[in-house]
Amino acid sequence: MLSLNKNCFIYFPSGDGGMGASLYLVPTPLGNLKDITLRALDVLNAVDVILCEDTRTSSKLLQHYQIKKPLSPYHQHNEHKILQHLIEQLQTGKTMAAITDAGTPGISDPAFLLVRECLKNNIKVECLPGATAFVPALVNSGLPVNRFVFEGFLPLKKGRHTLLTQLADEERTMVFYESPLRLVKTLQDFMQYFGEQRRCSVSRELTKLFEENYQGTLYEVCNHFSSKTVKGEIVIVVEGKS
């Protein structure tokens, strides 16, 4: 057991067969650097290496909290290529933390393949609680939150029509991620498949200076964002079918 301060202890398992290695999935702030947990900071200070999507983005967070650890790029373009190498490093006893540019690793960001391979090799994985963009967007939407479905990013072409046709009959609240450049096109598609009067909410720049949460019918929300330049990460929350 490694004591990091008088109130917090981080346990690193030990033993043979790879159980001495640990992978920590550490959520990082969506925008406001204060939205990180004390435990997350302790873990980032304790591990041997930090896996990150973009070293430039992650360096800003780590420098802010004076965390000096080796950074290793881990993103959708190299995760297959370096997967086995990471497993071998973990099996030697190295501890790693995986972070993304913002939010929780594995939620529309790399991590799934690494976690799956770790579990296959009896490598202990821990996921810390923390920032995830769709949670504040969902709660702030004013739509039912007792039952919802997270769809992430829609397919750009292949499978898009089929999925939207299926979702037209979905009764639970639906949550999507989208880029600012495709927001209006996606809202137009939603109007086509779900109807113009379906309620929805769009959240962007969450936790940042220009955060915006706009609610209304799909028709009203689409008109609102059609008349302005949209920036930032987008979460769309859409009412389920009545």
C-alpha positions in Angstrom: 0.0 0.0 0.0 1.4 3.4 -0.9 0.4 6.3 1.3 0.1 9.6 -0.6 -1.3 11.8 2.1 -2.9 11.4 5.5 -6.4 11.1 4.1 -5.8 9.0 0.9 -4.3 5.6 0.3 -3.8 4.0 -3.2 -3.4 0.3 -3.2 -1.2 -1.3 -5.8 -1.7 -5.0 -5.9 1.3 -7.3 -5.8 2.1 -10.8 -6.7 3.0 -13.0 -9.6 1.2 -13.6 -13.0 0.9 -9.9 -13.9 -1.1 -9.0 -10.8 1.6 -6.5 -9.7 0.7 -4.3 -12.6 -2.3 -1.9 -12.6 -4.0 0.2 -15.2 -6.0 3.2 -13.9 -8.6 5.0 -16.0 -8.6 8.6 -14.9 -11.3 11.1 -15.9 -10.0 14.6 -16.7 -11.9 17.9 -16.7 -14.1 18.8 -19.6 -12.8 22.4 -19.5 -12.6 23.8 -16.0 -9.3 22.5 -14.6 -10.8 22.5 -11.1 -13.1 19.6 -12.1 -10.7 16.9 -11.2 -10.8 14.7 -8.1 -8.1 14.6 -5.4 -7.8 10.9 -5.9 -7.2 11.4 -9.7 -4.3 13.7 -8.8 -2.9 11.2 -6.4 -3.0 8.4 -9.0 -1.4 10.6 -11.7 1.4 11.4 -9.3 1.9 7.8 -8.4 1.9 5.8 -11.6 5.0 5.1 -13.8 3.6 6.5 -17.0 0.5 8.3 -18.3 -1.2 7.3 -21.5 -2.9 10.2 -23.3 -4.6 11.1 -26.5 -2.7 14.3 -27.2 0.5 15.0 -25.2 0.1 18.8 -25.8 -3.4 18.9 -24.4 -2.6 16.6 -21.4 0.6 18.6 -20.6 -1.4 21.7 -19.8 -3.4 19.8 -17.2 -0.4 18.1 -15.7 1.7 21.3 -15.6 -1.1 23.1 -13.9 -1.0 20.5 -11.1 2.8 20.2 -11.2 2.7 16.5 -12.2 5.9 15.3 -13.8 5.4 11.9 -15.3 6.4 10.4 -18.7 3.6 10.8 -21.3 2.9 8.2 -23.9 0.5 8.8 -26.9 -2.4 6.4 -26.9 -5.2 7.2 -29.3 -7.5 5.6 -31.9 -4.8 5.7 -34.6 -2.2 3.7 -32.7 -4.2 1.7 -30.0 -4.1 -1.5 -32.1 -0.4 -1.2 -32.9 0.9 -0.6 -29.4 -1.7 -2.7 -27.5 0.6 -5.8 -27.0 3.5 -3.6 -26.0 1.5 -1.9 -23.3 0.3 -5.3 -21.9 3.9 -6.5 -21.8 4.9 -3.4 -19.9 2.1 -3.8 -17.4 3.1 -7.4 -16.9 6.6 -6.4 -15.9 5.1 -4.4 -13.0 4.7 -0.9 -14.4 1.7 1.1 -13.4 -0.2 3.2 -15.9 -2.9 5.8 -16.0 -5.0 6.3 -19.1 -6.5 9.7 -19.7 -8.2 11.4 -22.6 -8.3 15.0 -23.7 -11.4 15.5 -21.6 -13.8 13.2 -19.8 -13.7 9.5 -19.0 -11.6 7.1 -21.0 -13.7 4.6 -22.9 -16.7 6.9 -23.4 -16.4 7.6 -27.1 -12.6 7.7 -26.5 -9.9 5.0 -26.5 -9.6 2.5 -23.7 -12.0 -0.4 -24.5 -9.3 -2.5 -26.3 -6.7 -2.0 -23.5 -9.2 -2.8 -20.7 -10.4 -5.9 -22.4 -6.8 -7.1 -23.0 -5.8 -6.3 -19.4 -8.7 -8.4 -18.1 -7.7 -11.3 -20.4 -4.2 -11.2 -18.9 -5.3 -10.9 -15.2 -4.1 -7.3 -15.0 -6.0 -5.3 -12.5 -8.0 -2.3 -13.9 -9.5 0.5 -11.9 -11.8 3.2 -13.2 -12.0 6.4 -11.1 -15.3 8.3 -11.0 -15.2 11.8 -12.5 -16.1 14.0 -15.4 -18.2 12.7 -18.3 -19.8 15.2 -20.7 -23.2 13.5 -21.2 -24.1 13.4 -17.5 -24.5 17.2 -16.9 -26.0 17.6 -20.3 -28.6 14.9 -19.6 -29.5 16.2 -16.2 -29.7 19.8 -17.4 -31.9 18.9 -20.4 -35.2 18.8 -18.5 -36.0 15.5 -20.2 -36.6 12.2 -18.3 -33.4 10.8 -16.8 -34.7 7.7 -15.1 -34.3 5.7 -18.3 -32.0 6.8 -21.1 -29.8 5.3 -23.9 -26.3 6.6 -24.8 -25.6 6.4 -28.5 -22.4 8.4 -28.7 -21.4 9.5 -32.2 -23.7 8.5 -35.0 -22.3 6.7 -38.1 -21.4 9.3 -40.7 -22.7 7.2 -43.7 -22.9 3.5 -43.5 -25.5 2.4 -41.0 -26.8 5.9 -40.3 -30.2 5.5 -41.9 -30.7 2.0 -40.3 -29.8 3.3 -36.8 -32.0 6.4 -37.0 -34.9 4.4 -38.3 -34.6 2.1 -35.2 -34.2 5.0 -32.8 -37.4 6.7 -34.1 -39.3 4.2 -31.9 -37.0 4.5 -28.9 -39.1 5.4 -25.9 -36.1 6.3 -23.6 -34.3 9.6 -23.6 -31.5 9.5 -26.2 -28.0 11.0 -25.7 -25.6 11.7 -28.6 -22.2 13.3 -29.1 -21.5 15.4 -32.2 -18.9 17.7 -33.7 -19.8 21.4 -34.1 -19.4 21.2 -37.9 -22.0 18.4 -38.1 -24.5 19.6 -35.5 -27.0 21.3 -37.8 -27.0 18.3 -40.3 -27.6 15.9 -37.4 -30.5 18.0 -36.0 -32.0 18.1 -39.5 -31.7 14.3 -39.7 -33.4 14.0 -36.3 -36.3 16.2 -37.6 -36.7 13.9 -40.6 -36.7 10.7 -38.6 -38.2 11.8 -35.2 -40.4 14.7 -36.2 -40.0 18.4 -35.8 -41.8 18.7 -32.5 -39.7 16.2 -30.6 -38.1 17.9 -27.6 -34.3 18.1 -27.4 -31.5 19.9 -25.7 -28.0 20.8 -27.0 -25.1 21.5 -24.6 -21.8 22.8 -25.7 -18.6 24.1 -24.1 -19.6 22.4 -20.8 -17.8 23.9 -17.7 -16.1 26.5 -19.9 -16.6 30.3 -20.0 -19.1 30.2 -23.0 -21.1 27.2 -21.9 -24.5 27.0 -23.6 -27.5 24.8 -22.9 -30.3 25.3 -25.3 -33.7 23.5 -25.1 -36.7 23.4 -27.3 -38.3 21.3 -30.1 -35.9 19.9 -32.8 -37.3 22.6 -35.1 -36.5 25.4 -32.7 -33.1 24.1 -31.7 -32.1 23.6 -35.3 -33.1 27.1 -36.2 -31.1 28.5 -33.3 -27.9 26.8 -34.2 -28.3 27.3 -38.0 -28.0 31.1 -37.5 -24.7 31.0 -35.6 -21.2 29.7 -35.7 -20.9 26.7 -33.4 -17.8 25.8 -31.4 -16.9 23.3 -28.8 -17.8 19.7 -28.0 -21.5 19.0 -28.4 -23.9 16.8 -26.5 -27.4 16.3 -27.9 -30.2 15.0 -25.7 -33.4 14.0 -27.5 -36.8 13.0 -26.0 -38.0 9.5 -26.5 -41.1 8.6 -28.5 -44.2 9.1 -26.5 
